[in-house]
Amino acid sequence: MIHKQYIFKNAEETARAIAELIKGKANYYKSESRLLNIALSGGSTPKQLFQLLADEYENQIPWAAVRFFWVDERCVEPTDAESNYGVAYDTLFQKSFIPAENIFRMKGEDVPTEEAKRYAKLLYDELPVWNQFPVFDLMLLGIGDDGHTASIFPYNIELLNSELSVEVSQHPLSRQKRITLTGKTICNAEQIIFMAVGENKSKILKEIINKEAVAEKYPASYIKNRVGEVEFYMDILAAKDI
Ligand code: 6PG
């Protein structure tokens, strides 16, 4: 497993580095007449990235060449404050410069088992397939302080090896139902980036990046792409104990 680490002075510079990466990839893919398929996570960390893209990247990214999918979703209405799509919509996707047909949200409001099936079929219809699983170009992941990523938690870590690309999950504390990509689809991505900022991430990042024994129970510890690489984009607070 190759952990590539990129450390920035603060959360904004971390978000900007990922925005610049998306800009570079999108322009390259456009020059190759290819579509850049990105899977987005929810939670609080991506908000700054979405805001930055909305405020500063309208004319820098060929948005028609970029398609957005989700890593996971909470089983709530899209207008609910807990909705991952809702947060992304309010900060970025309501902007008219992003083609609506390029946005493939998980429908958290629908029956979870049905939506997991629908979304899995959509991925096989829309994305290239390698080794029987869909292939994203860029997977943007977050990490919880319990070592979860997407909605794969320590208690249901077996979702890392599921033969289904999308499954129903549940938050261990809130019991909130979730829809999530599973391990073989996540790890099938060309490029995988964990975005983590703030001091509250420092302990979990130290344990995972230093490959401490306790990290064996963390789903995030097993995430790597097809060539065994995973990238960590962190601010100095999150990286302080590595
Ligand atoms: C979700 C996410 C989840 C998130 C982590 C980190 O729906 O909650 O996709 O996996 O990335 O919980 O969340 P924060 O960015 O809020 O710390």
Boltz pocket constraint, residues with backbone or C-beta under 6 A from the ligand:
constraints:
  - pocket:
      binder: B
      contacts: [[A, 40], [A, 41], [A, 42], [A, 43], [A, 44], [A, 45], [A, 46], [A, 71], [A, 72], [A, 73], [A, 74], [A, 84], [A, 141], [A, 142], [A, 143], [A, 144], [A, 148], [A, 149], [A, 150], [A, 151], [A, 195]]
      max_distance: 6.0
